[in-house]
Amino acid sequence: MYNFLSKNGQLIAFIVGVIVVAAFWITALTGISGFSGTPTEEDLFGSNIFDIGLVGARILAIIAFILMLIFIVRSVIMNPKASMPLIIAAIAIVVLFFIFRGMDAGTVTRSMEKYNVSASEGGIVSGGLWVAIIMFFGAWIVLILSELRGIFR
């Protein structure tokens, strides 16, 4: 299966994406034509003509995530020595998350009250945001360094 997906995975993903987009456009255009005149925002929000595109995108994202996890686990099992950088990076991300989650003050702000977010949920969000910020800037730094290395190579 791995060899099949290595050869044909992008083509299959492209075809499935085209099918989802075509199904979305067909249902959206036929649904909009069912309204008399120009539909208002309230009419569109109340209808379900866009649901097939949203559901299709969610399903494709879930399938891609599951397949990604399967192939990562397979790669780690088949070649654990070469997967050590991946394992170390995953452990570092988890450790950073728990460090930043623990550093959260635990106070509930007005905006958290507005959306009914508890202090523990706020800590999880805070930890996730800090890890995401570090990974974002880390990716930019790695990109710049790799381009500089490519210039002088």
GILINGI-V973680 format. One record per residue. N is the residue number from 1. RES is the residue in one letter. NEAR is the number of other ideal C-beta (glycine too) atoms within 8 Angstrom. D_CENTER is the distance of its C-alpha to the mean C-alpha in Angstrom with 2 decimals. Layout:
BEGIN
N/RES/NEAR/D_CENTER  N/RES/NEAR/D_CENTER
END
This chain:
BEGIN
1/M/4/24.30  2/Y/7/22.69  3/N/6/25.20  4/F/7/24.73  5/L/9/20.97  6/S/7/21.66  7/K/6/24.14  8/N/8/22.76  9/G/8/18.99  10/Q/6/18.21  11/L/7/21.01  12/I/9/19.93  13/A/9/16.35  14/F/8/18.08  15/I/8/20.64  16/V/9/18.39  17/G/9/16.39  18/V/8/19.86  19/I/8/21.03  20/V/13/18.29  21/V/9/18.96  22/A/8/22.68  23/A/11/22.62  24/F/12/20.88  25/W/8/23.48  26/I/8/26.32  27/T/12/25.61  28/A/11/24.90  29/L/8/28.02  30/T/9/30.24  31/G/11/29.07  32/I/9/29.79  33/S/6/33.13  34/G/5/34.03  35/F/9/34.28  36/S/2/37.60  37/G/4/37.33  38/T/4/34.32  39/P/8/32.00  40/T/6/31.25  41/E/5/27.93  42/E/6/29.18  43/D/9/29.95  44/L/10/26.53  45/F/6/24.71  46/G/5/27.09  47/S/9/26.64  48/N/4/24.14  49/I/10/24.32  50/F/12/20.68  51/D/7/19.39  52/I/10/19.30  53/G/13/16.79  54/L/8/14.42  55/V/8/15.09  56/G/11/14.82  57/A/9/11.37  58/R/8/10.26  59/I/8/12.42  60/L/11/11.27  61/A/8/7.58  62/I/8/9.36  63/I/8/11.89  64/A/9/9.88  65/F/8/8.36  66/I/8/12.02  67/L/8/13.58  68/M/8/11.77  69/L/8/13.08  70/I/8/16.38  71/F/9/16.95  72/I/9/16.19  73/V/8/18.62  74/R/9/21.01  75/S/10/21.06  76/V/11/21.78  77/I/6/24.50  78/M/5/26.06  79/N/7/26.24  80/P/8/25.84  81/K/5/27.76  82/A/5/25.54  83/S/10/22.40  84/M/8/23.80  85/P/6/21.86  86/L/10/18.54  87/I/10/20.08  88/I/8/21.48  89/A/8/18.30  90/A/8/16.46  91/I/8/19.58  92/A/8/19.76  93/I/10/16.29  94/V/8/17.32  95/V/8/20.73  96/L/11/19.58  97/F/11/17.50  98/F/9/20.67  99/I/9/22.88  100/F/12/21.16  101/R/11/20.92  102/G/8/24.61  103/M/6/25.47  104/D/10/24.43  105/A/3/27.65  106/G/6/27.01  107/T/6/28.35  108/V/8/27.26  109/T/7/27.30  110/R/5/28.24  111/S/6/24.78  112/M/10/23.59  113/E/9/26.61  114/K/6/25.82  115/Y/6/22.51  116/N/5/24.08  117/V/9/22.05  118/S/8/24.10  119/A/8/24.82  120/S/6/23.00  121/E/8/19.79  122/G/15/20.34  123/G/12/20.68  124/I/9/17.35  125/V/9/15.73  126/S/12/18.00  127/G/15/17.22  128/G/9/13.45  129/L/8/14.17  130/W/10/16.76  131/V/12/14.78  132/A/8/12.06  133/I/8/15.16  134/I/9/16.88  135/M/9/14.18  136/F/8/13.96  137/F/8/17.74  138/G/8/18.10  139/A/8/16.17  140/W/8/18.52  141/I/8/21.47  142/V/8/20.80  143/L/8/20.41  144/I/8/23.69  145/L/8/25.48  146/S/8/24.62  147/E/8/25.87  148/L/8/28.97  149/R/8/29.58  150/G/7/29.37  151/I/6/31.91  152/F/5/34.41  153/R/4/34.05
END
